[in-house]
Amino acid sequence: RSEQASDASSIVQGLSDTAQTIGGSLQAMQQALVGNMQQAAQMTLSMNKMMEELVKRSVQVSVFAQRSEASRGVGTHLRLAIHNRSPIPLLQTRVKLWFCARQQDQDSSVQLCVRDVVKDTTGGLVFGQTDGELSAGLVDEGAPFAQTEQTAEVGNGATVEAEVAVEVDALVQMNGRIAVEFLSPGTGQLLTVSHRFGIHLLQLLDCSFVCKKSALSAPHTELQAITGDSHISIDIAQARAAFAVPPADGIETDCMFVMRSKGNTLALRVIRILEDTNGVLCEFVASDSESDLTAMRLQLSEELGKSNNA
């Protein structure tokens, strides 16, 4: 009987050892499985982030501003283009626009209106009309001034365009930001691609070039030098582009770069060619020589690419 008891004890001990071994193996397998699952989840997360970054880098946003007629004040047309260069379509895309005055010390409020130029029911980028006061803050702050009324889909390799009119009741330089929001194809999270742009005075004024004073139409034939104004130099290439100077036309003394807005005329009259700097020296002339256009003159000289000269 003692031998039978010893054999039974050995069997029990063997079973216990086997159970512990199996338990240890199962625990090790479970830990390995959990580790593999965590690694797989981390890899999936990393791949999603890489894919999201690839899609964001493949979204090209462009804004082109061109002066246009405005029902009130002055205005410009913004041509917005969203090009999806990735092989993945952008789902539930929405476009948002921010605007602010470039000069933060505006003395008076400026009213701003943003509206569609053409209602394209098939393109999907429909803004409607938004009226309000031009922000004096930053384009990175606060809610957007205008946004598309509905979401759209931008297919892989496709380009979606929209044209909106921006109208203000006073001449003012503006900064803007456009943000394109769409769903991540991997996580469903909201992704954003943004682009900053500027709206210059030259994109709000009716600009033209005249070789001779006689080419000016009435009542703007009598332009006089602005009292106490300094001369400024401007870059010829910049001036040709901004005032649509024909390539065949030369720029010489007494030529004028003319800017009109709501019955008022301001012009830059060429008084000397600066051969060594590819520029021209100009003086400001206006239909009202007593007008206080100091701020505008400084902004225009900045936009035309040369510094002021006393």
KAKA-V61304 format. One record per residue. N is the residue number from 1. RES is the residue in three letters. D_LAST is the distance of its C-alpha to the last C-alpha in Angstrom with 1 decimal. Layout:
n->N res->RES d_last->D_LAST
n->N res->RES d_last->D_LAST
//
This chain:
n->1 res->ARG d_last->122.7
n->2 res->SER d_last->120.6
n->3 res->GLU d_last->119.6
n->4 res->GLN d_last->118.7
n->5 res->ALA d_last->116.6
n->6 res->SER d_last->114.9
n->7 res->ASP d_last->114.1
n->8 res->ALA d_last->112.7
n->9 res->SER d_last->110.5
n->10 res->SER d_last->109.2
n->11 res->ILE d_last->108.5
n->12 res->VAL d_last->106.6
n->13 res->GLN d_last->104.6
n->14 res->GLY d_last->103.8
n->15 res->LEU d_last->102.7
n->16 res->SER d_last->100.5
n->17 res->ASP d_last->98.9
n->18 res->THR d_last->98.3
n->19 res->ALA d_last->96.8
n->20 res->GLN d_last->94.4
n->21 res->THR d_last->93.5
n->22 res->ILE d_last->92.8
n->23 res->GLY d_last->90.9
n->24 res->GLY d_last->88.7
n->25 res->SER d_last->88.1
n->26 res->LEU d_last->87.2
n->27 res->GLN d_last->84.8
n->28 res->ALA d_last->83.2
n->29 res->MET d_last->83.0
n->30 res->GLN d_last->81.4
n->31 res->GLN d_last->78.8
n->32 res->ALA d_last->78.1
n->33 res->LEU d_last->77.8
n->34 res->VAL d_last->75.5
n->35 res->GLY d_last->73.4
n->36 res->ASN d_last->73.3
n->37 res->MET d_last->72.4
n->38 res->GLN d_last->69.5
n->39 res->GLN d_last->68.3
n->40 res->ALA d_last->68.6
n->41 res->ALA d_last->66.7
n->42 res->GLN d_last->63.9
n->43 res->MET d_last->63.8
n->44 res->THR d_last->63.6
n->45 res->LEU d_last->60.8
n->46 res->SER d_last->58.9
n->47 res->MET d_last->59.5
n->48 res->ASN d_last->58.4
n->49 res->LYS d_last->55.1
n->50 res->MET d_last->54.6
n->51 res->MET d_last->55.3
n->52 res->GLU d_last->53.0
n->53 res->GLU d_last->50.2
n->54 res->LEU d_last->51.0
n->55 res->VAL d_last->50.9
n->56 res->LYS d_last->47.6
n->57 res->ARG d_last->46.0
n->58 res->SER d_last->47.5
n->59 res->VAL d_last->45.9
n->60 res->GLN d_last->42.7
n->61 res->VAL d_last->40.5
n->62 res->SER d_last->37.7
n->63 res->VAL d_last->35.5
n->64 res->PHE d_last->33.8
n->65 res->ALA d_last->31.8
n->66 res->GLN d_last->31.5
n->67 res->ARG d_last->30.5
n->68 res->SER d_last->33.6
n->69 res->GLU d_last->34.9
n->70 res->ALA d_last->35.5
n->71 res->SER d_last->38.2
n->72 res->ARG d_last->35.9
n->73 res->GLY d_last->32.1
n->74 res->VAL d_last->30.5
n->75 res->GLY d_last->32.0
n->76 res->THR d_last->32.2
n->77 res->HIS d_last->35.3
n->78 res->LEU d_last->35.8
n->79 res->ARG d_last->38.2
n->80 res->LEU d_last->39.9
n->81 res->ALA d_last->42.0
n->82 res->ILE d_last->44.4
n->83 res->HIS d_last->46.0
n->84 res->ASN d_last->49.0
n->85 res->ARG d_last->49.6
n->86 res->SER d_last->52.4
n->87 res->PRO d_last->56.1
n->88 res->ILE d_last->56.5
n->89 res->PRO d_last->55.8
n->90 res->LEU d_last->53.5
n->91 res->LEU d_last->55.7
n->92 res->GLN d_last->54.8
n->93 res->THR d_last->51.1
n->94 res->ARG d_last->48.8
n->95 res->VAL d_last->45.1
n->96 res->LYS d_last->42.9
n->97 res->LEU d_last->39.3
n->98 res->TRP d_last->36.9
n->99 res->PHE d_last->33.6
n->100 res->CYS d_last->31.1
n->101 res->ALA d_last->27.7
n->102 res->ARG d_last->25.0
n->103 res->GLN d_last->23.3
n->104 res->GLN d_last->26.2
n->105 res->ASP d_last->25.1
n->106 res->GLN d_last->26.0
n->107 res->ASP d_last->26.9
n->108 res->SER d_last->29.6
n->109 res->SER d_last->32.0
n->110 res->VAL d_last->31.5
n->111 res->GLN d_last->34.7
n->112 res->LEU d_last->35.3
n->113 res->CYS d_last->38.0
n->114 res->VAL d_last->39.2
n->115 res->ARG d_last->42.1
n->116 res->ASP d_last->43.8
n->117 res->VAL d_last->43.0
n->118 res->VAL d_last->46.4
n->119 res->LYS d_last->49.4
n->120 res->ASP d_last->50.8
n->121 res->THR d_last->54.1
n->122 res->THR d_last->55.0
n->123 res->GLY d_last->51.8
n->124 res->GLY d_last->52.1
n->125 res->LEU d_last->48.4
n->126 res->VAL d_last->48.5
n->127 res->PHE d_last->46.0
n->128 res->GLY d_last->47.2
n->129 res->GLN d_last->44.7
n->130 res->THR d_last->43.0
n->131 res->ASP d_last->41.1
n->132 res->GLY d_last->39.4
n->133 res->GLU d_last->36.3
n->134 res->LEU d_last->33.4
n->135 res->SER d_last->33.7
n->136 res->ALA d_last->31.2
n->137 res->GLY d_last->32.7
n->138 res->LEU d_last->32.7
n->139 res->VAL d_last->34.3
n->140 res->ASP d_last->36.8
n->141 res->GLU d_last->38.2
n->142 res->GLY d_last->40.8
n->143 res->ALA d_last->42.8
n->144 res->PRO d_last->41.4
n->145 res->PHE d_last->40.1
n->146 res->ALA d_last->42.2
n->147 res->GLN d_last->44.9
n->148 res->THR d_last->47.4
n->149 res->GLU d_last->50.5
n->150 res->GLN d_last->52.9
n->151 res->THR d_last->53.2
n->152 res->ALA d_last->53.4
n->153 res->GLU d_last->54.5
n->154 res->VAL d_last->52.4
n->155 res->GLY d_last->54.9
n->156 res->ASN d_last->54.7
n->157 res->GLY d_last->52.5
n->158 res->ALA d_last->51.5
n->159 res->THR d_last->48.1
n->160 res->VAL d_last->47.8
n->161 res->GLU d_last->44.9
n->162 res->ALA d_last->43.8
n->163 res->GLU d_last->41.2
n->164 res->VAL d_last->40.0
n->165 res->ALA d_last->37.8
n->166 res->VAL d_last->35.1
n->167 res->GLU d_last->34.2
n->168 res->VAL d_last->32.0
n->169 res->ASP d_last->31.8
n->170 res->ALA d_last->28.0
n->171 res->LEU d_last->25.0
n->172 res->VAL d_last->24.6
n->173 res->GLN d_last->23.9
n->174 res->MET d_last->27.2
n->175 res->ASN d_last->28.8
n->176 res->GLY d_last->32.3
n->177 res->ARG d_last->35.3
n->178 res->ILE d_last->38.5
n->179 res->ALA d_last->41.7
n->180 res->VAL d_last->44.8
n->181 res->GLU d_last->48.0
n->182 res->PHE d_last->51.4
n->183 res->LEU d_last->54.7
n->184 res->SER d_last->55.4
n->185 res->PRO d_last->58.2
n->186 res->GLY d_last->59.8
n->187 res->THR d_last->59.7
n->188 res->GLY d_last->58.7
n->189 res->GLN d_last->55.8
n->190 res->LEU d_last->52.6
n->191 res->LEU d_last->49.9
n->192 res->THR d_last->46.2
n->193 res->VAL d_last->43.5
n->194 res->SER d_last->40.0
n->195 res->HIS d_last->36.7
n->196 res->ARG d_last->33.2
n->197 res->PHE d_last->30.8
n->198 res->GLY d_last->27.8
n->199 res->ILE d_last->27.3
n->200 res->HIS d_last->23.8
n->201 res->LEU d_last->22.5
n->202 res->LEU d_last->22.8
n->203 res->GLN d_last->26.5
n->204 res->LEU d_last->27.0
n->205 res->LEU d_last->25.4
n->206 res->ASP d_last->27.2
n->207 res->CYS d_last->25.0
n->208 res->SER d_last->25.7
n->209 res->PHE d_last->24.6
n->210 res->VAL d_last->25.4
n->211 res->CYS d_last->25.5
n->212 res->LYS d_last->26.1
n->213 res->LYS d_last->25.3
n->214 res->SER d_last->29.1
n->215 res->ALA d_last->29.4
n->216 res->LEU d_last->28.0
n->217 res->SER d_last->30.9
n->218 res->ALA d_last->31.6
n->219 res->PRO d_last->30.4
n->220 res->HIS d_last->26.9
n->221 res->THR d_last->27.0
n->222 res->GLU d_last->25.0
n->223 res->LEU d_last->21.4
n->224 res->GLN d_last->18.9
n->225 res->ALA d_last->15.1
n->226 res->ILE d_last->14.3
n->227 res->THR d_last->14.0
n->228 res->GLY d_last->10.8
n->229 res->ASP d_last->8.9
n->230 res->SER d_last->5.4
n->231 res->HIS d_last->6.2
n->232 res->ILE d_last->7.5
n->233 res->SER d_last->10.0
n->234 res->ILE d_last->13.5
n->235 res->ASP d_last->16.7
n->236 res->ILE d_last->19.4
n->237 res->ALA d_last->22.3
n->238 res->GLN d_last->20.9
n->239 res->ALA d_last->20.2
n->240 res->ARG d_last->23.7
n->241 res->ALA d_last->25.4
n->242 res->ALA d_last->23.8
n->243 res->PHE d_last->24.3
n->244 res->ALA d_last->27.6
n->245 res->VAL d_last->26.7
n->246 res->PRO d_last->30.1
n->247 res->PRO d_last->30.4
n->248 res->ALA d_last->31.8
n->249 res->ASP d_last->28.7
n->250 res->GLY d_last->26.1
n->251 res->ILE d_last->22.4
n->252 res->GLU d_last->21.3
n->253 res->THR d_last->19.2
n->254 res->ASP d_last->19.8
n->255 res->CYS d_last->21.0
n->256 res->MET d_last->20.1
n->257 res->PHE d_last->20.0
n->258 res->VAL d_last->21.8
n->259 res->MET d_last->22.3
n->260 res->ARG d_last->25.2
n->261 res->SER d_last->26.8
n->262 res->LYS d_last->29.8
n->263 res->GLY d_last->29.3
n->264 res->ASN d_last->25.5
n->265 res->THR d_last->23.2
n->266 res->LEU d_last->19.5
n->267 res->ALA d_last->18.2
n->268 res->LEU d_last->15.5
n->269 res->ARG d_last->16.1
n->270 res->VAL d_last->15.7
n->271 res->ILE d_last->14.3
n->272 res->ARG d_last->14.6
n->273 res->ILE d_last->16.6
n->274 res->LEU d_last->15.4
n->275 res->GLU d_last->18.9
n->276 res->ASP d_last->18.6
n->277 res->THR d_last->16.9
n->278 res->ASN d_last->18.8
n->279 res->GLY d_last->15.8
n->280 res->VAL d_last->14.4
n->281 res->LEU d_last->11.1
n->282 res->CYS d_last->11.6
n->283 res->GLU d_last->11.0
n->284 res->PHE d_last->12.9
n->285 res->VAL d_last->16.2
n->286 res->ALA d_last->19.0
n->287 res->SER d_last->22.6
n->288 res->ASP d_last->21.8
n->289 res->SER d_last->18.6
n->290 res->GLU d_last->19.1
n->291 res->SER d_last->19.3
n->292 res->ASP d_last->17.6
n->293 res->LEU d_last->16.3
n->294 res->THR d_last->13.6
n->295 res->ALA d_last->15.7
n->296 res->MET d_last->16.6
n->297 res->ARG d_last->13.2
n->298 res->LEU d_last->12.3
n->299 res->GLN d_last->15.8
n->300 res->LEU d_last->15.7
n->301 res->SER d_last->12.7
n->302 res->GLU d_last->14.7
n->303 res->GLU d_last->17.8
n->304 res->LEU d_last->16.7
n->305 res->GLY d_last->16.2
n->306 res->LYS d_last->12.7
n->307 res->SER d_last->9.9
n->308 res->ASN d_last->6.6
n->309 res->ASN d_last->3.8
n->310 res->ALA d_last->0.0
//
